[in-house]
């Protein structure tokens, strides 16, 4: 069972005000949610992805603990920042993997799969990151929404809370942002805005 949002928010605030024990109490409370988000994201990746949920969580967590002076507004705000950290970890991982020499860190696949799997996981995450960066140039709000929902695993309600919007607005923006992102990732021409 998930802890009450108010308990997480109180611990986040205590941590940001210098209470090191709050971080010790917070870690087990948020770990299961971060694991769920990491597993959900990695389940969409190509088979043989070399980054495991535990490694993704650990990398994101190490980055998050450096944010000890942030004024956390809510549990959802924390997960929004965690989503951004997971995105950075995944993009950095894809860039590192792409820079490795061929044959190094090989993935076991059948001969028929070899051509299509070779760079698919790196290309997918890098293409998504590039698309989100393009979207952020003309609509930062929709880019943030995709990041919250896709990388952070936030529900529409949680995303609305983080963004300070109504659920109806978030659902409308989510539909538009997803349609734009699909067109962009497929390379289809479309209107410049979302």
C-alpha positions as CSV (number, residue, x, y, z in Angstrom):
1,X,0.0,0.0,0.0
2,X,1.3,3.4,-0.9
3,X,2.0,5.8,1.9
4,X,-0.2,8.9,2.2
5,X,0.9,11.7,0.0
6,X,1.0,14.1,3.0
7,X,3.5,11.8,4.8
8,X,5.8,11.8,1.7
9,X,5.5,15.6,1.3
10,X,6.3,16.1,5.0
11,X,9.4,14.0,4.8
12,X,10.4,15.8,1.6
13,X,10.1,19.1,3.3
14,X,12.0,17.9,6.4
15,X,14.8,16.6,4.1
16,X,15.0,19.9,2.2
17,X,15.3,21.7,5.5
18,X,18.4,19.7,6.4
19,X,16.9,16.7,8.3
20,X,19.1,13.7,7.2
21,X,16.8,11.2,9.0
22,X,14.0,12.3,6.8
23,X,15.8,11.0,3.8
24,X,16.3,7.6,5.5
25,X,12.6,7.5,6.2
26,X,11.7,8.7,2.7
27,X,13.8,6.3,0.7
28,X,11.7,3.1,1.4
29,X,8.5,5.0,0.9
30,X,9.3,6.2,-2.6
31,X,11.4,3.3,-3.8
32,X,8.4,1.1,-4.7
33,X,6.9,3.9,-6.8
34,X,10.2,4.6,-8.5
35,X,10.6,0.9,-9.2
36,X,7.2,0.7,-10.7
37,X,8.0,3.7,-13.0
38,X,11.3,2.2,-14.0
39,X,9.9,-1.2,-14.8
40,X,7.0,0.4,-16.8
41,X,9.4,2.4,-18.8
42,X,11.9,-0.4,-19.4
43,X,9.2,-2.8,-20.4
44,X,8.6,-0.6,-23.5
45,X,12.3,-1.0,-24.5
46,X,13.7,-3.5,-26.9
47,X,14.5,-7.0,-25.5
48,X,18.0,-7.2,-24.1
49,X,18.1,-3.6,-22.8
50,X,21.2,-3.4,-20.7
51,X,19.9,-1.0,-18.0
52,X,17.9,-2.8,-15.4
53,X,15.2,-1.1,-13.2
54,X,17.4,-1.2,-10.1
55,X,20.2,0.5,-11.9
56,X,17.9,3.1,-13.3
57,X,16.4,3.8,-9.9
58,X,19.9,3.9,-8.2
59,X,21.2,6.4,-10.8
60,X,18.1,8.6,-10.6
61,X,18.2,8.4,-6.8
62,X,21.8,9.4,-6.6
63,X,21.0,12.5,-8.7
64,X,17.9,13.2,-6.6
65,X,19.7,13.3,-3.3
66,X,21.8,16.1,-4.6
67,X,18.5,18.1,-4.7
68,X,18.3,18.4,-0.9
69,X,17.7,22.2,-0.9
70,X,14.6,22.1,-3.2
71,X,11.3,23.2,-1.7
72,X,9.2,20.2,-2.5
73,X,5.6,21.3,-3.2
74,X,4.2,17.7,-3.1
75,X,4.8,14.1,-3.6
76,X,3.8,14.6,-7.3
77,X,6.5,17.3,-7.6
78,X,9.1,14.9,-6.3
79,X,8.0,12.3,-8.9
80,X,8.1,14.9,-11.6
81,X,11.8,15.7,-10.8
82,X,12.4,11.9,-10.6
83,X,11.0,11.6,-14.1
84,X,13.4,14.2,-15.4
85,X,16.3,12.4,-13.7
86,X,15.2,9.0,-15.2
87,X,15.0,10.7,-18.6
88,X,18.6,12.0,-18.2
89,X,19.9,8.6,-17.0
90,X,18.3,6.8,-20.0
91,X,19.5,9.4,-22.5
92,X,23.1,9.3,-21.1
93,X,23.0,5.5,-21.1
94,X,21.9,5.5,-24.8
95,X,24.6,7.9,-25.7
96,X,27.3,5.9,-23.9
97,X,26.0,2.7,-25.6
98,X,26.1,4.3,-29.0
99,X,29.7,5.4,-28.5
100,X,30.9,1.9,-27.7
101,X,32.7,0.0,-30.5
102,X,30.7,-2.6,-32.4
103,X,30.8,-6.0,-30.8
104,X,31.4,-4.6,-27.4
105,X,28.6,-5.2,-24.9
106,X,26.8,-7.3,-27.4
107,X,23.1,-8.3,-27.2
108,X,22.2,-12.0,-27.9
109,X,19.7,-12.1,-30.7
110,X,18.8,-14.5,-33.6
111,X,20.4,-13.9,-37.0
112,X,17.1,-12.6,-38.3
113,X,16.8,-10.0,-35.5
114,X,20.4,-8.8,-35.7
115,X,19.9,-6.0,-38.1
116,X,16.8,-4.5,-36.5
117,X,17.9,-4.7,-32.9
118,X,21.4,-3.4,-33.2
119,X,20.8,0.2,-32.4
120,X,17.1,0.3,-31.8
121,X,17.0,0.9,-28.1
122,X,19.5,3.8,-28.4
123,X,17.8,5.3,-31.4
124,X,14.4,5.1,-29.7
125,X,15.4,6.9,-26.5
126,X,17.5,9.4,-28.4
127,X,14.7,10.1,-30.9
128,X,12.2,10.6,-28.1
129,X,14.6,12.9,-26.3
130,X,15.3,14.9,-29.4
131,X,11.5,15.1,-30.2
132,X,10.8,16.3,-26.6
133,X,13.6,18.9,-26.9
134,X,12.0,20.2,-30.2
135,X,8.6,20.3,-28.6
136,X,10.0,22.2,-25.6
137,X,11.2,24.9,-27.9
138,X,7.7,26.0,-28.8
139,X,5.6,24.3,-26.1
140,X,7.5,23.6,-22.9
141,X,4.3,22.7,-21.1
142,X,3.4,19.8,-23.4
143,X,7.0,18.6,-23.4
144,X,6.9,18.6,-19.5
145,X,3.5,16.7,-19.6
146,X,4.9,14.0,-21.8
147,X,8.0,13.7,-19.5
148,X,5.7,13.5,-16.5
149,X,3.5,10.8,-17.9
150,X,6.0,8.8,-20.0
151,X,9.2,9.0,-17.9
152,X,7.6,9.7,-14.6
153,X,4.7,7.4,-14.8
154,X,2.4,10.0,-13.3
155,X,-1.3,9.7,-13.7
156,X,-3.2,12.5,-15.4
157,X,-4.4,13.6,-11.9
158,X,-0.8,13.7,-10.6
159,X,0.4,15.6,-13.7
160,X,-2.4,18.1,-13.3
161,X,-1.3,18.7,-9.7
162,X,2.4,19.2,-10.6
163,X,1.5,21.5,-13.5
164,X,-1.1,23.4,-11.5
165,X,-3.8,22.7,-14.1
166,X,-7.2,21.2,-14.2
167,X,-7.5,17.5,-15.1
168,X,-9.6,18.5,-18.2
169,X,-6.8,20.8,-19.4
170,X,-4.2,18.1,-18.9
171,X,-6.2,15.5,-20.7
172,X,-6.7,17.8,-23.7
173,X,-3.0,18.7,-23.7
174,X,-2.0,15.1,-23.4
175,X,-4.1,14.1,-26.5
176,X,-2.5,16.9,-28.5
177,X,1.0,16.2,-27.3
178,X,0.8,12.5,-28.0
179,X,-0.5,13.1,-31.5
180,X,2.3,15.6,-32.2
181,X,4.9,13.2,-30.7
182,X,3.6,10.2,-32.8
183,X,3.8,12.3,-36.0
184,X,7.2,13.6,-35.1
185,X,8.7,10.1,-34.3
186,X,7.2,8.7,-37.5
187,X,8.7,11.5,-39.5
188,X,5.2,12.6,-40.8
189,X,4.7,16.2,-41.9
190,X,2.3,18.1,-39.7
191,X,1.6,21.5,-38.4
192,X,4.4,23.2,-36.6
193,X,2.6,23.7,-33.3
194,X,0.7,21.4,-31.1
